[in-house]
Amino acid sequence: MSEPPSDPDRPFVTRLVDGTLARVDRWRRRLPWFDHLARAGGRYSRMDGDLIAAGVTYFAFLSLVPVVLLVASVAGLVLAGNRPLQEQISAAILEAVPGETGEFLVRQIDQAIASSGVTGLVGAVFFLYAGLRTMDKLRVGVRRMWTGRPFEADFLKDNLRDLVAFVALVVVGLLSLALTVGATTATSWVLDRLGLGDVPGVGALTTVVGIGLALAGDTAIFLWLLKVVTHTRTELRALLPGALFGAVGFEILKVLGSLYLTVISVSISATAFGGAVGILVWINVVSRYALFTTAWTAFLPAVRAPREPVEQPVGA
């Protein structure tokens, strides 16, 4: 589509909009990667990506509370079986906070240890509920981005799939975290044993290894998203570019999140309120990006060709 002729009698805003649309259309014709992004963005918008991401964000943020309860319960169970450690912690508290206040804190810890089993059970139940609701919203969004259309719900089948997908996500996430932390620690340990820990450039090597392992773990998670959650029969090899696209973007989001936490750490008020808001915003951004990655992957030639004809750009 050629650029519309300039008409001085037409409103400036109309001429500006028409010219911009014509220019974008030319870019889409000349730049395949830009057209790919435009198609993915169009599907994301038509399938209410922001609205679905808001639902994912709500339940994902809600699941953080039972996670804290689970961690506290595990800590309580560990302390319950280690009386010397309990006494050391109590002594340290009484030394740091003498008087009735210290005794009050010690009593609170004893009560937490005594109720750790109940706390863990409550945390597990609510974590399962929030996790399944998160998976439900994520599944609805991912399948919409993948197919480009809504689908009929099946309560029993969908909840069973959500349970399986949720368990798979937890397992893949834990394995990814263990691989990243364990391999990075092992690399540092080996270098120290070889006497290379202080050699210039070794620290950068360890960082590169850590980033590489993090990307590998993120790629596995996005492959799970694109294969398991979409219920597609597409081969993993065809989905790999989309998983890599998602992994790289996710690492960039993690860096930006770390920078945000570093910036607000200098302010007491920002730390108190900005931390929770920052986590909420970060979850929302990640949710949006995951849905957009699904739409972007759906328009890959190797993925789209066997499924349906390619849509023509606007104005074609």
Buried (B, 14 or more C-beta within 10 A) or exposed (E): EEEEEEEEEEEEEEBEEBEEBBEBBBEBBEEEEEBBBBBBBBBBEEBBBEEBBBBBBBBBBBBBEBBEBBEBBBBBBEBBEEEEEBEEBBEEBBEEBEEEEBBEBBEEBBEBBEBBEEBBEBBBEBBBBBBBBBBBBBBBBBBBBBBBEEEEEEEEEBEEBBBEBBEBBEEBBEEBEEBBEEBBEEBBEEBEEEEEBEEEEBEEEBEEBBEEBBBBBBBBBBBBBBBBBBEBEBEEEBBBBBBBBBBBBBBEBBEEBEEBBEEBEEEEEBEEEBBEEBBBBBBBBBBBBBBBBBBBBBBBEBBBEEEEEEEEBEEE
